[in-house]
Amino acid sequence: MVSGMETELLFSYGTLQQEDVQLASFGRRLSGRADALVGWRQEMVEITDPDVLTKSGKALHPILIPGRKDDSVAGTVFEITAEELTAADRYEVSDYKRVAASLKSGLTAWVYVGSRKE
């Protein structure tokens, strides 16, 4: 929990769940709880941004695309500050866009999904 500040919910299914990425992007380890995003499916995208490659240690990152209503992607929902949400925006490359989505738990959270048109 982030005490004494206005918070946002961020759902992560990929590298933002990694402690090293959190420390490099937010300066702290995030705590969260398991949840899932329904109606989406996961694919992989190759990342070429040097900063993201350094932080994540990976060239292939998961990315979400619209799926069937029974598709589901597991992940973690984190409570973060507005400033940390801006830092997450800087971390994600142009392959991603941030949208508000309803999670399986009933919470609404920000999530980064594929930005390309289907």
C-alpha positions in Angstrom: 0.0 0.0 0.0 1.1 3.5 -0.7 0.1 5.5 2.3 -0.9 9.2 2.3 -1.0 9.6 -1.5 -3.6 9.2 -4.2 -3.1 5.8 -5.8 -3.8 4.1 -9.0 -4.2 0.4 -9.8 -1.9 -1.2 -12.4 -2.3 -4.7 -13.7 0.9 -6.4 -14.9 1.2 -9.7 -16.7 4.8 -9.3 -17.7 8.1 -7.6 -16.9 6.7 -5.0 -14.5 6.2 -7.9 -12.1 10.0 -8.4 -12.0 11.7 -6.9 -8.9 14.7 -5.6 -10.9 12.3 -3.7 -13.3 10.4 -2.3 -10.4 13.5 -1.1 -8.6 14.9 0.5 -11.9 11.5 2.1 -12.8 10.0 3.0 -9.4 12.9 2.9 -7.0 11.0 0.4 -4.8 9.6 -3.1 -4.9 5.9 -3.1 -5.4 3.5 -5.4 -3.5 0.4 -6.7 -5.2 -2.1 -9.5 -5.4 -2.9 -12.1 -8.0 -5.7 -11.3 -10.5 -6.6 -11.9 -14.1 -7.7 -10.0 -17.2 -10.6 -11.7 -19.0 -11.2 -11.4 -22.7 -7.6 -10.9 -23.7 -4.8 -13.3 -24.8 -1.1 -13.0 -24.6 1.5 -13.0 -27.4 5.1 -12.0 -27.5 6.7 -8.9 -29.0 10.4 -8.2 -29.6 11.6 -5.1 -27.8 14.6 -3.1 -29.2 14.6 -0.1 -26.8 18.0 -0.2 -25.0 16.7 1.1 -21.7 13.9 -1.5 -21.5 16.3 -4.3 -22.5 18.7 -3.2 -19.8 16.0 -3.0 -17.1 14.2 -6.3 -18.1 17.1 -8.4 -19.4 14.8 -9.7 -22.0 14.2 -9.0 -25.7 10.9 -10.8 -25.9 8.1 -9.4 -23.8 4.5 -10.5 -23.4 1.8 -8.3 -25.0 -2.0 -8.5 -24.8 -4.3 -8.6 -27.8 -8.1 -8.9 -27.8 -9.3 -12.5 -27.3 -12.4 -14.5 -26.9 -14.6 -13.8 -23.8 -13.4 -17.0 -22.2 -9.7 -16.1 -22.7 -7.9 -15.0 -19.5 -4.4 -13.7 -18.7 -3.0 -14.1 -15.1 -1.0 -11.4 -13.5 -0.6 -9.1 -10.5 -2.5 -5.9 -9.6 -0.3 -3.3 -7.9 -1.3 -0.1 -6.0 1.0 2.7 -7.3 1.2 6.5 -7.2 0.3 8.7 -10.1 4.1 9.5 -10.4 4.8 5.8 -10.6 2.2 5.4 -13.3 4.0 8.1 -15.3 7.2 6.1 -14.8 5.5 3.0 -16.1 4.3 4.9 -19.2 8.0 5.9 -19.8 9.1 2.2 -19.4 6.5 0.8 -21.9 7.5 1.2 -25.6 5.2 2.3 -28.5 4.1 -1.3 -29.0 1.9 -0.8 -25.9 -0.9 1.5 -25.0 -2.4 2.0 -21.5 -6.1 1.3 -21.1 -8.5 0.9 -18.1 -9.9 -2.6 -17.9 -12.1 -4.6 -15.5 -10.3 -7.5 -13.8 -11.7 -10.9 -12.8 -11.8 -9.6 -9.2 -14.1 -6.8 -10.2 -11.4 -4.1 -9.8 -10.7 -1.6 -12.6 -7.0 -1.1 -13.3 -4.7 0.3 -15.8 -3.1 -2.3 -18.1 -0.7 -2.1 -21.1 -2.1 -3.8 -24.2 -0.9 -4.0 -27.8 -1.2 -0.7 -29.6 -1.4 -2.2 -33.1 -4.7 -2.3 -35.0 -6.1 -5.7 -35.6 
